[in-house]
Amino acid sequence: MFATAFFILSLMTGQPGIIAQEKVNRRISRAVSPAAVACQLSNWSEWTDCFPCQDKKYRYRSLLQPSKFGGAICSGDIWDHASCYSSAPCLQQAQCGQDFQCKETGRCLKRHLVCNGDRDCLDGSDEEDCEDVRASADDCSQYEPIPGSDRVALGYNILTQKETQSVYDARYYGGQCETVYNGEWRELRYDPTCERLYYGEDEKYFRKPYNFLKYHFEPLADTGISSELYDDVNDLLSKVKNEKFQSSGLTLGIGPADRSVMVNVGVSQSDEASFLKKLNKYNKKRYNFMRIFTKVQTAHFKMRRHDIMLDEGMLQSLMELPEQYNYGLYAKFIDDYGTHYITSGSMGGTYEYILVLDREKMELFGITDSYIKTCIGGAIGFDSDDNIKIEGCLLGERCEKVGSGLGTKDQKAMGVEDIISRVQGGSSGWGGALTQNISTTTYRSWGRSLKYNPVVIDFEVQPIHELLRHTNLGLLETKRQNLRGALDQYLMEFNACRCGPCFNNGEPILEGTSCQCLCGPGHQGLACEQIELQDAKVDGRWSCWSSWSECTAGTQERRRECNNPTPQNGGAPCPGRRVQTQAC
């Protein structure tokens, strides 16, 4: 599902600083060790006018050059704001005519939604001073919203791979009482206080918000537990990235480090960045990696495509954007609400843990991969065929060399240097327990909790500017075009194609305003330029895209080069196209 999203993303990136990048490439190609490149930020922009609805003004500066190869890092924020006073009135959405207008945000509502028992305004002004509440024939107040609706409503930052603020209004029902049937409500529950068994009748139906076109519960099922072996950290990293992106020509960017700057979840708070840092500790020695992964699916959903009701916070921010293009203000909007929004997908959870294997210790004690898989993997109940065993796994004599495989001492004896766990979805209690206690009981309890505490695990997205086409807010084409242009620049500003080149198949990573190269085994140095094995294959990587050319005969184009670095010694060429065109 990510293929569509990242094909679109690859069409949208522009390129600041391509000349500087090419100079760095040429210099590195002549140098054994690359010269340090210092981080550079632009000067602050002028302060914006004071926003009367916020009593704030803003300014920004751009990342001209991320630091590379040990160069000086940048300090301070990229975004700044200050309090101010404006004599101008706080103008809300265009007047609603005969319709009702929410006091706080100016949202327009049809009159039949006023005093109907639902809070269709964030401030509840549509339900104030009601002499008679015209509730629907069905009493919908008894139903909870469908599980995970708040998560689907969030925007998505494709660089940080993180959720942002709400895009859809997940609490707006449009005066309708549409419910979704939960087929598993008949499962018996135990009440320890009253010491009785009961059916969860309060979970038989859930209410579907207006912005959801479809939501369908699935019988709780997982994809099975798979285990894979990787020779080095780069192979593992490529696998994890490909599962998410399924695209060519896009490198990983993590975004600015400070949460308040340009990206809501910076590298210090990013699960993905933390994951990469943990793996990076094991790139200087002969380590192998065993990855255990499972995905549990609980529901499918599809969002409305037309007359979308925006979250009121987003609506207010959208109305405050100027008609005249200002990259800083539009980039702040993207920072708040994401580069993309979700259009369809599935709910559930994922569980992954990675065993860092010390190959030398394993060979010394005669421990094999299958032995480790049996002893440690058996703790959560999968056998040699990677299938879940409901009754658990009896380890018995198969682990007599090192014990059960559950304790740290047992793991070290098997050559397991570290275990890196990642859990998404489920209740916080069982999810946290699963990262600390690998057992069949915790795994199954976590799986059961996913039904009512799911996350979005597979989804399709559209660029955030496309959302403006599908609302009922009227003419927004100027702002949509401004948002599209800002998204191009935003995606390029924090794209890891601005890093490198990382030699010998090193992985370029952009962390905040600093670049680093993640080296594979047998390679070291700031650019992975120091090698133990001569004539090793080096795969090619793309440079950043150039700027779009002038519009000629209704089309324009941009280019990139396979020189970051170039393929060497029979290495793979860069995937994808060198030239892209688009209508203009």
ZIRA-V326899 format. One record per residue. N is the residue number from 1. SS is DSSP state (H for helix, E for strand, - for the rest). OMEGA is omega in degrees with one decimal (999 if undefined). D_CENTER is the distance of its C-alpha to the mean C-alpha in Angstrom with 1 decimal. Layout:
# ZIRA-V326899
N,SS,OMEGA,D_CENTER  N,SS,OMEGA,D_CENTER
This chain:
# ZIRA-V326899
1,-,-179.0,13.7  2,H,-175.9,11.3  3,H,-179.2,14.6  4,H,-176.8,15.3  5,H,-174.1,12.2  6,H,169.4,12.5  7,H,177.2,16.3  8,H,-178.9,16.0  9,H,-179.4,13.9  10,H,178.6,16.6  11,H,-168.0,19.2  12,H,-173.2,18.0  13,-,174.8,18.0  14,-,-179.3,21.2  15,-,170.2,22.6  16,-,172.0,24.0  17,-,-178.4,26.3  18,H,-179.8,27.0  19,H,177.7,30.6  20,H,179.8,29.7  21,H,-178.3,27.3  22,H,177.7,30.2  23,H,178.0,32.6  24,H,-180.0,30.5  25,H,-178.6,30.3  26,H,-179.0,34.0  27,H,-178.4,34.8  28,H,-177.4,32.7  29,H,179.8,34.3  30,H,-173.3,37.7  31,-,175.2,36.7  32,-,175.3,36.5  33,-,-176.0,34.2  34,-,176.8,32.2  35,-,178.6,33.1  36,-,177.8,30.8  37,E,-176.6,29.0  38,-,175.2,28.5  39,-,177.7,25.7  40,E,172.6,26.9  41,E,176.9,25.9  42,-,171.7,27.7  43,-,176.9,30.2  44,-,172.1,29.1  45,-,172.6,29.4  46,-,174.9,32.0  47,-,173.8,31.2  48,-,170.3,30.4  49,-,179.4,32.8  50,-,178.0,32.6  51,E,-173.7,30.5  52,-,-179.7,33.0  53,-,-177.9,30.7  54,-,-171.6,28.8  55,-,178.5,31.7  56,E,171.3,29.3  57,E,-171.4,29.3  58,E,168.4,26.7  59,E,-177.7,26.7  60,E,170.7,24.3  61,-,-173.4,24.6  62,-,174.2,22.8  63,E,-179.7,21.8  64,E,-176.7,24.7  65,E,172.7,24.3  66,-,177.1,22.0  67,E,179.6,24.2  68,E,170.1,24.9  69,-,176.5,27.1  70,-,179.0,27.8  71,-,-177.7,28.5  72,-,-179.3,28.7  73,-,177.1,25.5  74,-,176.0,25.0  75,-,179.3,25.5  76,-,-175.7,24.9  77,-,174.4,22.4  78,-,-178.2,21.5  79,E,-178.7,21.7  80,E,176.3,24.8  81,E,-179.7,26.4  82,E,177.3,29.8  83,E,-179.2,31.8  84,-,177.0,34.3  85,-,178.1,36.8  86,-,177.0,37.3  87,-,179.5,40.3  88,-,178.9,38.6  89,-,175.8,37.8  90,-,-177.6,34.3  91,-,179.9,34.0  92,-,177.1,31.8  93,-,178.9,31.0  94,-,-177.2,34.0  95,-,-171.9,36.8  96,-,179.1,36.4  97,-,-179.5,40.1  98,-,-179.6,41.3  99,-,178.8,37.9  100,E,178.6,36.8  101,E,178.1,34.6  102,-,-174.1,32.5  103,-,-170.4,33.9  104,-,-172.6,30.8  105,-,-179.8,28.5  106,-,177.8,31.0  107,-,177.9,29.3  108,E,179.2,32.0  109,E,172.6,32.8  110,-,-174.4,35.5  111,H,-178.2,38.5  112,H,177.8,38.3  113,H,-179.9,35.1  114,-,179.7,37.0  115,-,177.6,38.5  116,-,178.0,37.1  117,-,177.6,35.7  118,-,175.2,32.0  119,-,180.0,30.5  120,-,170.8,29.2  121,-,-180.0,29.1  122,-,-179.0,26.9  123,-,178.8,30.1  124,-,-176.4,32.1  125,H,178.5,34.7  126,H,-180.0,35.1  127,H,178.6,36.5  128,-,174.5,38.8  129,-,-179.3,42.6  130,-,175.6,42.6  131,-,-178.4,46.1  132,-,179.2,45.1  133,-,-178.0,41.7  134,-,179.7,41.4  135,-,179.0,39.2  136,-,-179.0,38.5  137,-,176.5,40.7  138,-,178.9,38.0  139,-,-176.0,37.1  140,H,-178.4,33.3  141,H,-178.7,33.1  142,H,-175.1,33.3  143,-,172.5,30.1  144,-,174.4,26.7  145,E,179.5,23.7  146,-,-177.2,22.0  147,-,176.0,19.7  148,-,-176.9,16.0  149,H,178.2,16.9  150,H,-179.8,15.5  151,H,178.7,12.0  152,H,-176.4,12.4  153,-,-177.0,13.8  154,E,170.8,10.9  155,E,-175.6,9.6  156,E,176.1,6.1  157,E,-171.3,5.9  158,-,176.2,5.7  159,-,179.3,7.2  160,-,-175.1,5.6  161,-,-176.3,2.0  162,E,174.3,3.3  163,E,178.5,5.9  164,E,178.5,9.0  165,E,-174.3,12.6  166,E,175.8,14.2  167,-,174.2,14.9  168,E,169.8,17.1  169,-,-176.1,19.9  170,-,-179.5,19.5  171,-,178.7,23.1  172,-,-176.0,25.0  173,-,177.1,27.2  174,-,179.6,29.5  175,-,-178.3,32.6  176,-,176.1,31.9  177,-,179.6,32.0  178,-,-177.8,30.0  179,E,177.6,29.3  180,E,-176.6,27.5  181,E,177.0,29.5  182,-,-174.1,28.2  183,-,-176.5,30.4  184,-,-179.0,30.0  185,-,-177.2,31.6  186,-,176.2,34.8  187,-,179.9,33.6  188,E,176.0,35.9  189,E,178.5,34.8  190,E,176.5,36.8  191,E,-176.3,37.7  192,-,-179.7,38.9  193,-,-179.1,40.5  194,-,-179.6,42.7  195,-,-179.4,42.8  196,E,172.6,42.2  197,E,-179.4,40.2  198,E,174.2,38.7  199,E,-179.8,36.6  200,-,-177.0,33.5  201,H,177.8,34.9  202,H,178.7,32.7  203,H,-179.5,29.7  204,-,179.6,31.5  205,E,173.5,30.0  206,E,-177.0,27.0  207,E,-177.7,26.9  208,-,176.8,24.7  209,-,-175.5,23.5  210,-,-173.8,24.7  211,-,176.5,21.4  212,E,175.1,21.0  213,E,179.4,23.2  214,E,171.2,22.9  215,E,-174.7,21.8  216,E,175.1,23.4  217,E,175.9,23.6  218,E,172.1,23.7  219,E,-176.3,26.0  220,E,-177.6,24.2  221,E,176.3,23.7  222,E,-178.2,21.7  223,-,-172.3,21.4  224,-,-179.9,23.7  225,-,179.2,22.9  226,E,175.3,22.8  227,E,-177.2,23.7  228,E,178.3,23.5  229,E,179.6,25.2  230,E,-176.6,24.2  231,-,-179.3,26.7  232,-,-174.0,24.6  233,H,-178.9,21.2  234,H,176.6,20.4  235,H,179.0,21.0  236,H,-178.9,18.7  237,H,178.8,15.9  238,H,179.3,16.5  239,H,-179.2,16.4  240,H,-180.0,13.1  241,H,-178.1,11.6  242,H,177.2,13.8  243,H,-179.5,12.7  244,H,-167.7,9.2  245,H,-178.6,10.5  246,-,-178.3,14.2  247,-,178.6,15.3  248,-,172.5,17.8  249,-,179.8,18.2  250,-,178.1,14.8  251,-,-170.8,14.2  252,-,172.1,11.4  253,E,-176.3,11.1  254,-,173.8,9.8  255,-,-177.8,11.5  256,-,-172.0,14.5  257,-,-175.7,15.4  258,-,-175.5,16.8  259,-,-174.7,14.8  260,-,-173.2,17.6  261,-,-174.1,17.7  262,-,-178.2,15.2  263,-,-170.4,11.6  264,-,-179.6,11.2  265,-,-178.5,9.7  266,-,-173.3,11.6  267,H,-178.4,12.3  268,H,-178.4,14.7  269,H,-176.2,12.3  270,-,176.9,9.2  271,H,-178.2,9.5  272,H,-179.8,8.6  273,H,177.7,11.3  274,H,177.8,13.6  275,H,-179.7,13.5  276,H,-179.4,14.5  277,H,178.1,17.2  278,H,179.6,18.6  279,H,-175.4,19.0  280,H,178.7,20.5  281,-,-171.2,23.4  282,-,-179.1,24.6  283,-,-177.0,25.0  284,-,-179.8,28.6  285,-,-177.2,30.3  286,-,175.9,30.8  287,E,167.8,28.1  288,E,-176.8,26.9  289,E,172.5,23.9  290,E,-177.8,23.8  291,E,176.2,20.5  292,E,-172.8,20.9  293,E,172.4,18.2  294,E,-179.9,18.5  295,E,-179.9,16.6  296,E,-176.4,18.3  297,E,-177.7,18.2  298,E,-176.9,19.7  299,E,171.0,19.5  300,E,177.1,18.9  301,E,174.0,18.3  302,E,-175.9,18.8  303,E,176.4,18.6  304,-,-178.7,21.6  305,-,-176.9,22.0  306,-,179.9,24.8  307,-,179.5,25.9  308,E,176.9,22.5  309,-,-177.6,23.0  310,E,170.4,20.7  311,-,-174.7,19.9  312,H,176.2,22.8  313,H,177.7,21.0  314,H,178.8,19.3  315,H,-179.1,22.7  316,H,178.0,24.5  317,H,179.5,22.2  318,H,-179.8,22.6  319,H,-178.7,26.3  320,H,177.6,26.6  321,-,-179.4,25.2  322,-,174.9,28.3  323,-,177.8,29.6  324,-,-174.0,30.2  325,-,174.5,27.3  326,-,-174.0,26.1  327,H,-177.1,23.0  328,H,-178.6,22.5  329,H,179.9,22.5  330,H,176.5,20.3  331,H,176.3,17.8  332,H,176.6,17.8  333,H,177.7,17.2  334,H,177.7,14.1  335,H,-177.5,13.0  336,H,-169.2,13.8  337,H,172.2,12.6  338,-,175.6,9.8  339,-,-175.4,10.3  340,E,173.6,10.1  341,E,-173.2,11.1  342,E,179.4,11.3  343,E,177.5,14.7  344,E,178.4,15.2  345,E,180.0,14.0  346,E,-179.2,14.9  347,E,177.6,14.6  348,E,-179.9,15.4  349,E,177.8,14.2  350,E,176.5,13.9  351,E,-176.5,16.1  352,E,167.0,16.4  353,E,-173.3,18.8  354,E,176.3,20.1  355,E,175.2,23.7  356,E,-171.6,24.8  357,E,174.8,28.3  358,E,-173.2,31.1  359,H,-178.9,33.0  360,H,180.0,36.2  361,H,178.2,36.5  362,H,179.7,35.9  363,H,-179.1,38.6  364,H,-176.7,41.0  365,H,176.9,40.9  366,-,179.5,40.7  367,-,179.8,37.4  368,-,178.0,35.6  369,H,-178.0,32.1  370,H,177.7,33.3  371,H,178.7,35.0  372,H,-179.5,31.8  373,H,179.9,30.0  374,H,-173.7,32.8  375,H,-177.6,33.2  376,H,179.6,29.7  377,H,179.2,28.1  378,H,-178.7,31.0  379,H,176.4,30.0  380,H,167.8,27.3  381,-,171.2,29.6  382,E,-176.2,29.0  383,-,-175.5,32.0  384,-,177.7,32.7  385,-,177.2,31.6  386,-,179.1,28.0  387,-,176.6,28.9  388,E,174.9,28.5  389,-,-172.7,31.9  390,-,-176.3,32.4  391,-,-180.0,35.2  392,-,-176.6,33.4  393,-,176.2,34.5  394,-,-173.0,37.9  395,-,174.0,37.6  396,H,-173.7,41.4  397,H,-175.0,43.1  398,H,-178.7,40.2  399,H,-173.8,38.8  400,-,-178.8,42.2  401,-,-169.4,41.7  402,-,-177.6,38.9  403,-,-173.7,38.9  404,-,-176.3,36.2  405,-,-175.1,33.2  406,-,-176.4,31.7  407,-,179.5,32.9  408,H,179.1,31.9  409,H,178.2,35.4  410,H,-178.0,35.2  411,H,179.4,31.9  412,H,179.8,33.4  413,H,178.6,36.5  414,-,-177.9,34.5  415,-,177.1,32.9  416,E,-176.4,29.5  417,E,-176.5,28.6  418,E,172.2,25.3  419,E,-179.8,22.9  420,E,-175.6,19.2  421,E,172.9,17.6  422,E,180.0,14.1  423,E,175.3,14.2  424,E,177.7,11.9  425,-,-179.6,13.9  426,-,178.1,17.6  427,-,-178.0,19.8  428,H,-179.6,19.2  429,H,-178.6,22.6  430,H,176.9,22.4  431,H,177.3,18.8  432,H,179.2,20.2  433,H,-176.9,23.4  434,H,178.1,21.8  435,H,-177.3,20.4  436,H,-173.2,24.0  437,-,-178.5,26.2  438,-,179.5,25.8  439,-,178.1,28.1  440,H,-178.1,28.7  441,H,-178.9,29.2  442,H,179.5,26.0  443,H,-178.3,24.0  444,H,178.5,25.9  445,H,175.5,25.7  446,H,-179.9,21.9  447,H,178.8,21.9  448,H,-178.2,24.2  449,H,-178.0,22.2  450,-,-175.8,19.2  451,-,-174.9,21.3  452,-,177.3,21.2  453,-,-175.4,18.0  454,-,167.7,15.4  455,E,176.4,11.7  456,E,-174.4,10.2  457,E,175.5,10.3  458,E,-176.4,11.1  459,E,172.8,10.9  460,E,-178.3,12.1  461,E,172.4,11.2  462,E,176.4,13.7  463,E,-172.7,13.8  464,H,-178.3,14.3  465,H,178.7,18.0  466,H,179.4,18.8  467,H,-177.6,18.5  468,H,176.3,21.6  469,H,-165.1,23.6  470,H,173.7,23.2  471,E,176.4,24.3  472,-,-174.5,28.0  473,-,178.7,28.1  474,-,-172.6,30.5  475,-,178.2,30.5  476,-,-172.3,27.2  477,H,179.7,27.5  478,H,178.8,28.1  479,H,178.6,25.1  480,H,178.6,23.0  481,H,176.1,24.4  482,H,-179.2,23.8  483,H,178.1,20.1  484,H,178.0,19.8  485,H,179.1,21.6  486,H,179.3,19.6  487,H,175.8,16.3  488,H,-176.3,18.1  489,H,-179.7,19.0  490,H,-178.9,15.8  491,H,-178.6,13.9  492,H,-174.6,16.9  493,H,-177.1,17.5  494,-,177.6,14.6  495,-,-176.1,14.6  496,H,172.2,15.8  497,H,176.5,18.6  498,H,178.3,20.4  499,-,174.2,20.8  500,-,7.2,23.3  501,-,171.8,25.1  502,-,-174.7,24.5  503,-,173.3,27.5  504,-,176.8,28.1  505,-,172.1,24.7  506,-,-176.7,23.0  507,E,178.5,19.2  508,E,-179.7,18.5  509,E,175.0,15.8  510,E,179.1,15.4  511,E,-177.4,15.1  512,-,177.6,15.7  513,-,-177.5,18.9  514,E,177.5,20.0  515,E,169.7,19.8  516,E,178.0,20.7  517,E,176.8,21.6  518,E,-172.4,20.7  519,-,174.6,24.0  520,-,-179.7,25.1  521,-,180.0,28.2  522,-,180.0,31.4  523,E,176.1,29.9  524,E,-175.5,29.5  525,-,-176.8,29.8  526,-,177.5,27.6  527,-,-176.6,27.0  528,-,-174.2,27.7  529,-,-179.3,31.1  530,E,-173.2,33.3  531,E,175.1,33.9  532,-,-179.3,36.1  533,-,179.6,36.5  534,-,174.8,37.9  535,-,176.3,37.1  536,-,179.1,33.8  537,-,177.8,31.7  538,E,178.2,29.2  539,-,178.9,26.6  540,-,174.4,26.1  541,-,-178.2,23.1  542,-,164.5,22.8  543,-,172.1,23.5  544,-,174.7,21.7  545,-,170.6,22.8  546,-,172.7,25.9  547,-,176.4,26.4  548,-,177.8,27.4  549,-,173.8,31.2  550,-,-179.7,33.6  551,-,-179.8,33.8  552,E,178.7,36.7  553,-,175.6,38.0  554,-,178.3,34.9  555,E,172.9,32.4  556,E,-176.1,30.7  557,E,172.9,29.1  558,E,-173.3,27.2  559,E,171.7,27.4  560,-,-176.5,25.8  561,-,178.2,27.7  562,-,-174.7,27.2  563,-,-172.9,28.3  564,-,7.9,25.5  565,-,174.1,27.3  566,-,176.0,29.7  567,-,180.0,30.2  568,E,174.3,33.0  569,-,177.9,35.3  570,-,178.2,34.2  571,-,-175.9,30.4  572,-,174.3,28.2  573,-,178.4,28.0  574,-,178.5,24.9  575,-,175.9,23.4  576,-,-173.4,23.2  577,-,177.7,25.4  578,-,-176.7,27.0  579,E,174.5,27.8  580,E,177.4,26.0  581,E,174.9,27.8  582,E,177.7,27.1  583,E,-179.2,29.5  584,-,999,30.5
